[in-house]
């Protein structure tokens, strides 16, 4: 095998390696894109779940505030009745 043949074979092998590297890089890019999409979806789900919990907490606070207001009104009415007697 002459030098020209070795040179040609080396160039072909380099092309094969470059092509294989490009293919692996493309596969990695596709996988990363897929993982990023999944992460984005999970983040959205978590944000919605957090908002739901915040809404539930706000509603619970409003309910407790209403109960406290009603109890305060009741106690004030009782105190008025006792003072009025």
Chimera marker file (.cmm) of the C-alpha trace (Angstrom):
<marker_set name="trace">
<marker id="1" x="0.000" y="0.000" z="0.000" r="1" g="1" b="0" radius="0.5"/>
<marker id="2" x="1.469" y="3.317" z="-1.029" r="1" g="1" b="0" radius="0.5"/>
<marker id="3" x="1.442" y="6.648" z="0.727" r="1" g="1" b="0" radius="0.5"/>
<marker id="4" x="-1.399" y="7.931" z="-1.446" r="1" g="1" b="0" radius="0.5"/>
<marker id="5" x="-3.532" y="4.934" z="-0.479" r="1" g="1" b="0" radius="0.5"/>
<marker id="6" x="-2.770" y="5.494" z="3.207" r="1" g="1" b="0" radius="0.5"/>
<marker id="7" x="-3.599" y="9.170" z="2.862" r="1" g="1" b="0" radius="0.5"/>
<marker id="8" x="-6.895" y="8.381" z="1.139" r="1" g="1" b="0" radius="0.5"/>
<marker id="9" x="-7.812" y="5.747" z="3.731" r="1" g="1" b="0" radius="0.5"/>
<marker id="10" x="-6.942" y="8.127" z="6.570" r="1" g="1" b="0" radius="0.5"/>
<marker id="11" x="-9.098" y="10.871" z="5.059" r="1" g="1" b="0" radius="0.5"/>
<marker id="12" x="-11.999" y="8.438" z="4.654" r="1" g="1" b="0" radius="0.5"/>
<marker id="13" x="-11.645" y="7.314" z="8.257" r="1" g="1" b="0" radius="0.5"/>
<marker id="14" x="-11.538" y="10.928" z="9.433" r="1" g="1" b="0" radius="0.5"/>
<marker id="15" x="-14.732" y="11.630" z="7.459" r="1" g="1" b="0" radius="0.5"/>
<marker id="16" x="-16.390" y="8.620" z="9.081" r="1" g="1" b="0" radius="0.5"/>
<marker id="17" x="-15.400" y="9.829" z="12.531" r="1" g="1" b="0" radius="0.5"/>
<marker id="18" x="-16.623" y="13.359" z="11.761" r="1" g="1" b="0" radius="0.5"/>
<marker id="19" x="-19.935" y="12.024" z="10.444" r="1" g="1" b="0" radius="0.5"/>
<marker id="20" x="-20.388" y="9.755" z="13.463" r="1" g="1" b="0" radius="0.5"/>
<marker id="21" x="-19.567" y="12.660" z="15.795" r="1" g="1" b="0" radius="0.5"/>
<marker id="22" x="-22.089" y="14.905" z="14.044" r="1" g="1" b="0" radius="0.5"/>
<marker id="23" x="-24.725" y="12.176" z="14.314" r="1" g="1" b="0" radius="0.5"/>
<marker id="24" x="-24.051" y="11.692" z="18.042" r="1" g="1" b="0" radius="0.5"/>
<marker id="25" x="-24.140" y="15.453" z="18.579" r="1" g="1" b="0" radius="0.5"/>
<marker id="26" x="-27.499" y="15.659" z="16.808" r="1" g="1" b="0" radius="0.5"/>
<marker id="27" x="-28.847" y="12.795" z="18.934" r="1" g="1" b="0" radius="0.5"/>
<marker id="28" x="-27.610" y="14.530" z="22.086" r="1" g="1" b="0" radius="0.5"/>
<marker id="29" x="-29.196" y="17.799" z="20.978" r="1" g="1" b="0" radius="0.5"/>
<marker id="30" x="-32.521" y="16.048" z="20.344" r="1" g="1" b="0" radius="0.5"/>
<marker id="31" x="-32.390" y="14.336" z="23.742" r="1" g="1" b="0" radius="0.5"/>
<marker id="32" x="-31.565" y="17.618" z="25.494" r="1" g="1" b="0" radius="0.5"/>
<marker id="33" x="-34.424" y="19.335" z="23.691" r="1" g="1" b="0" radius="0.5"/>
<marker id="34" x="-36.765" y="16.561" z="24.812" r="1" g="1" b="0" radius="0.5"/>
<marker id="35" x="-35.539" y="16.762" z="28.409" r="1" g="1" b="0" radius="0.5"/>
<marker id="36" x="-35.861" y="20.545" z="28.398" r="1" g="1" b="0" radius="0.5"/>
<marker id="37" x="-39.445" y="20.247" z="27.190" r="1" g="1" b="0" radius="0.5"/>
<marker id="38" x="-40.231" y="17.739" z="29.939" r="1" g="1" b="0" radius="0.5"/>
<marker id="39" x="-38.614" y="19.980" z="32.542" r="1" g="1" b="0" radius="0.5"/>
<marker id="40" x="-40.640" y="22.940" z="31.289" r="1" g="1" b="0" radius="0.5"/>
<marker id="41" x="-43.860" y="20.915" z="31.505" r="1" g="1" b="0" radius="0.5"/>
<marker id="42" x="-43.031" y="19.791" z="35.041" r="1" g="1" b="0" radius="0.5"/>
<marker id="43" x="-42.229" y="23.352" z="36.044" r="1" g="1" b="0" radius="0.5"/>
<marker id="44" x="-45.602" y="24.491" z="34.696" r="1" g="1" b="0" radius="0.5"/>
<marker id="45" x="-47.336" y="21.701" z="36.610" r="1" g="1" b="0" radius="0.5"/>
<marker id="46" x="-45.506" y="22.687" z="39.790" r="1" g="1" b="0" radius="0.5"/>
<marker id="47" x="-46.417" y="26.339" z="39.283" r="1" g="1" b="0" radius="0.5"/>
<marker id="48" x="-50.084" y="25.427" z="38.820" r="1" g="1" b="0" radius="0.5"/>
<marker id="49" x="-50.005" y="23.202" z="41.904" r="1" g="1" b="0" radius="0.5"/>
<marker id="50" x="-48.397" y="26.000" z="43.921" r="1" g="1" b="0" radius="0.5"/>
<marker id="51" x="-51.030" y="28.463" z="42.702" r="1" g="1" b="0" radius="0.5"/>
<marker id="52" x="-53.787" y="26.014" z="43.642" r="1" g="1" b="0" radius="0.5"/>
<marker id="53" x="-52.314" y="25.653" z="47.148" r="1" g="1" b="0" radius="0.5"/>
<marker id="54" x="-52.016" y="29.435" z="47.449" r="1" g="1" b="0" radius="0.5"/>
<marker id="55" x="-55.641" y="29.832" z="46.397" r="1" g="1" b="0" radius="0.5"/>
<marker id="56" x="-56.720" y="27.198" z="48.929" r="1" g="1" b="0" radius="0.5"/>
<marker id="57" x="-54.716" y="28.918" z="51.665" r="1" g="1" b="0" radius="0.5"/>
<marker id="58" x="-56.217" y="32.299" z="50.782" r="1" g="1" b="0" radius="0.5"/>
<marker id="59" x="-59.700" y="30.825" z="50.902" r="1" g="1" b="0" radius="0.5"/>
<marker id="60" x="-58.969" y="29.205" z="54.271" r="1" g="1" b="0" radius="0.5"/>
<marker id="61" x="-57.689" y="32.515" z="55.653" r="1" g="1" b="0" radius="0.5"/>
<marker id="62" x="-60.794" y="34.310" z="54.407" r="1" g="1" b="0" radius="0.5"/>
<marker id="63" x="-63.009" y="31.655" z="55.999" r="1" g="1" b="0" radius="0.5"/>
<marker id="64" x="-61.181" y="31.973" z="59.324" r="1" g="1" b="0" radius="0.5"/>
<marker id="65" x="-61.390" y="35.772" z="59.140" r="1" g="1" b="0" radius="0.5"/>
<marker id="66" x="-65.131" y="35.553" z="58.517" r="1" g="1" b="0" radius="0.5"/>
<marker id="67" x="-65.512" y="33.138" z="61.445" r="1" g="1" b="0" radius="0.5"/>
<marker id="68" x="-63.501" y="35.479" z="63.683" r="1" g="1" b="0" radius="0.5"/>
<marker id="69" x="-65.623" y="38.451" z="62.592" r="1" g="1" b="0" radius="0.5"/>
<marker id="70" x="-68.814" y="36.524" z="63.305" r="1" g="1" b="0" radius="0.5"/>
<marker id="71" x="-67.521" y="35.454" z="66.722" r="1" g="1" b="0" radius="0.5"/>
<marker id="72" x="-66.453" y="39.017" z="67.545" r="1" g="1" b="0" radius="0.5"/>
<marker id="73" x="-69.876" y="40.302" z="66.529" r="1" g="1" b="0" radius="0.5"/>
<marker id="74" x="-71.526" y="37.631" z="68.654" r="1" g="1" b="0" radius="0.5"/>
<marker id="75" x="-69.372" y="38.508" z="71.674" r="1" g="1" b="0" radius="0.5"/>
<marker id="76" x="-70.029" y="42.219" z="71.162" r="1" g="1" b="0" radius="0.5"/>
<marker id="77" x="-73.788" y="41.571" z="71.017" r="1" g="1" b="0" radius="0.5"/>
<marker id="78" x="-73.578" y="39.483" z="74.196" r="1" g="1" b="0" radius="0.5"/>
<marker id="79" x="-71.630" y="42.248" z="75.928" r="1" g="1" b="0" radius="0.5"/>
<marker id="80" x="-74.226" y="44.825" z="74.805" r="1" g="1" b="0" radius="0.5"/>
<marker id="81" x="-77.011" y="42.648" z="76.131" r="1" g="1" b="0" radius="0.5"/>
<marker id="82" x="-75.271" y="42.256" z="79.499" r="1" g="1" b="0" radius="0.5"/>
<marker id="83" x="-74.577" y="45.966" z="79.757" r="1" g="1" b="0" radius="0.5"/>
<marker id="84" x="-78.115" y="46.826" z="78.754" r="1" g="1" b="0" radius="0.5"/>
<marker id="85" x="-79.666" y="44.748" z="81.548" r="1" g="1" b="0" radius="0.5"/>
<link id1="1" id2="2" r="1" g="1" b="0" radius="0.2"/>
<link id1="2" id2="3" r="1" g="1" b="0" radius="0.2"/>
<link id1="3" id2="4" r="1" g="1" b="0" radius="0.2"/>
<link id1="4" id2="5" r="1" g="1" b="0" radius="0.2"/>
<link id1="5" id2="6" r="1" g="1" b="0" radius="0.2"/>
<link id1="6" id2="7" r="1" g="1" b="0" radius="0.2"/>
<link id1="7" id2="8" r="1" g="1" b="0" radius="0.2"/>
<link id1="8" id2="9" r="1" g="1" b="0" radius="0.2"/>
<link id1="9" id2="10" r="1" g="1" b="0" radius="0.2"/>
<link id1="10" id2="11" r="1" g="1" b="0" radius="0.2"/>
<link id1="11" id2="12" r="1" g="1" b="0" radius="0.2"/>
<link id1="12" id2="13" r="1" g="1" b="0" radius="0.2"/>
<link id1="13" id2="14" r="1" g="1" b="0" radius="0.2"/>
<link id1="14" id2="15" r="1" g="1" b="0" radius="0.2"/>
<link id1="15" id2="16" r="1" g="1" b="0" radius="0.2"/>
<link id1="16" id2="17" r="1" g="1" b="0" radius="0.2"/>
<link id1="17" id2="18" r="1" g="1" b="0" radius="0.2"/>
<link id1="18" id2="19" r="1" g="1" b="0" radius="0.2"/>
<link id1="19" id2="20" r="1" g="1" b="0" radius="0.2"/>
<link id1="20" id2="21" r="1" g="1" b="0" radius="0.2"/>
<link id1="21" id2="22" r="1" g="1" b="0" radius="0.2"/>
<link id1="22" id2="23" r="1" g="1" b="0" radius="0.2"/>
<link id1="23" id2="24" r="1" g="1" b="0" radius="0.2"/>
<link id1="24" id2="25" r="1" g="1" b="0" radius="0.2"/>
<link id1="25" id2="26" r="1" g="1" b="0" radius="0.2"/>
<link id1="26" id2="27" r="1" g="1" b="0" radius="0.2"/>
<link id1="27" id2="28" r="1" g="1" b="0" radius="0.2"/>
<link id1="28" id2="29" r="1" g="1" b="0" radius="0.2"/>
<link id1="29" id2="30" r="1" g="1" b="0" radius="0.2"/>
<link id1="30" id2="31" r="1" g="1" b="0" radius="0.2"/>
<link id1="31" id2="32" r="1" g="1" b="0" radius="0.2"/>
<link id1="32" id2="33" r="1" g="1" b="0" radius="0.2"/>
<link id1="33" id2="34" r="1" g="1" b="0" radius="0.2"/>
<link id1="34" id2="35" r="1" g="1" b="0" radius="0.2"/>
<link id1="35" id2="36" r="1" g="1" b="0" radius="0.2"/>
<link id1="36" id2="37" r="1" g="1" b="0" radius="0.2"/>
<link id1="37" id2="38" r="1" g="1" b="0" radius="0.2"/>
<link id1="38" id2="39" r="1" g="1" b="0" radius="0.2"/>
<link id1="39" id2="40" r="1" g="1" b="0" radius="0.2"/>
<link id1="40" id2="41" r="1" g="1" b="0" radius="0.2"/>
<link id1="41" id2="42" r="1" g="1" b="0" radius="0.2"/>
<link id1="42" id2="43" r="1" g="1" b="0" radius="0.2"/>
<link id1="43" id2="44" r="1" g="1" b="0" radius="0.2"/>
<link id1="44" id2="45" r="1" g="1" b="0" radius="0.2"/>
<link id1="45" id2="46" r="1" g="1" b="0" radius="0.2"/>
<link id1="46" id2="47" r="1" g="1" b="0" radius="0.2"/>
<link id1="47" id2="48" r="1" g="1" b="0" radius="0.2"/>
<link id1="48" id2="49" r="1" g="1" b="0" radius="0.2"/>
<link id1="49" id2="50" r="1" g="1" b="0" radius="0.2"/>
<link id1="50" id2="51" r="1" g="1" b="0" radius="0.2"/>
<link id1="51" id2="52" r="1" g="1" b="0" radius="0.2"/>
<link id1="52" id2="53" r="1" g="1" b="0" radius="0.2"/>
<link id1="53" id2="54" r="1" g="1" b="0" radius="0.2"/>
<link id1="54" id2="55" r="1" g="1" b="0" radius="0.2"/>
<link id1="55" id2="56" r="1" g="1" b="0" radius="0.2"/>
<link id1="56" id2="57" r="1" g="1" b="0" radius="0.2"/>
<link id1="57" id2="58" r="1" g="1" b="0" radius="0.2"/>
<link id1="58" id2="59" r="1" g="1" b="0" radius="0.2"/>
<link id1="59" id2="60" r="1" g="1" b="0" radius="0.2"/>
<link id1="60" id2="61" r="1" g="1" b="0" radius="0.2"/>
<link id1="61" id2="62" r="1" g="1" b="0" radius="0.2"/>
<link id1="62" id2="63" r="1" g="1" b="0" radius="0.2"/>
<link id1="63" id2="64" r="1" g="1" b="0" radius="0.2"/>
<link id1="64" id2="65" r="1" g="1" b="0" radius="0.2"/>
<link id1="65" id2="66" r="1" g="1" b="0" radius="0.2"/>
<link id1="66" id2="67" r="1" g="1" b="0" radius="0.2"/>
<link id1="67" id2="68" r="1" g="1" b="0" radius="0.2"/>
<link id1="68" id2="69" r="1" g="1" b="0" radius="0.2"/>
<link id1="69" id2="70" r="1" g="1" b="0" radius="0.2"/>
<link id1="70" id2="71" r="1" g="1" b="0" radius="0.2"/>
<link id1="71" id2="72" r="1" g="1" b="0" radius="0.2"/>
<link id1="72" id2="73" r="1" g="1" b="0" radius="0.2"/>
<link id1="73" id2="74" r="1" g="1" b="0" radius="0.2"/>
<link id1="74" id2="75" r="1" g="1" b="0" radius="0.2"/>
<link id1="75" id2="76" r="1" g="1" b="0" radius="0.2"/>
<link id1="76" id2="77" r="1" g="1" b="0" radius="0.2"/>
<link id1="77" id2="78" r="1" g="1" b="0" radius="0.2"/>
<link id1="78" id2="79" r="1" g="1" b="0" radius="0.2"/>
<link id1="79" id2="80" r="1" g="1" b="0" radius="0.2"/>
<link id1="80" id2="81" r="1" g="1" b="0" radius="0.2"/>
<link id1="81" id2="82" r="1" g="1" b="0" radius="0.2"/>
<link id1="82" id2="83" r="1" g="1" b="0" radius="0.2"/>
<link id1="83" id2="84" r="1" g="1" b="0" radius="0.2"/>
<link id1="84" id2="85" r="1" g="1" b="0" radius="0.2"/>
</marker_set>
